C-alpha cells in the first residue's frame, strides 16, 4: 500500500525567493571585487614591466580603484587607466628630442641623464624610449582568476542569506 506524504511548499518557495533576491546582489559584489582585483593587477604588472612612479598620476589612479571601483551601471564596472599608461604599453621604440619645457626632459634630468648623459647623443640631445608592455600579462592573470572571484563572492552572499 502507498503512503501519502505531505510536503510544505511554503518553506521551499520562501527559500527560492530569497535566492532570487540574493543572487543579483552576489553578482554585483563579484563584479566590484573583480574590478578591484583588475586595478591592483594592472598596477603590479606595470611595476614588474619597469614603469616607475615619477609623477604619481598613473599609480595613484589605479590605487584609488582598488578601494572604490568605477561603475557604468549596476552590473558593469571598468578600470580607468590614464592615457599615458596606455601609451607606455603600446608605443613603438623611438628617439625623443630633449627640448626645454617637455616632461621627458624633466624626467631625464631627474634621472641623471642630463643633456650630456651616456644614453643621449651629445650632438642631437635625444633619448631612446621603448614600450613597457604590461597589459597583456595583466589580462592573462585577470582571466585566470575571474571565475574564482565571481564564484567566491556569489557563494559568500548565498551563505549569508540565512543569517
Beta strands, then each sheet from edge to edge (+ up, - down):
strand 1: 70-73
strand 2: 76-78
strand 3: 94-97
strand 4: 126-129
sheet 1: 1+ 2-
sheet 2: 3+ 4-
end
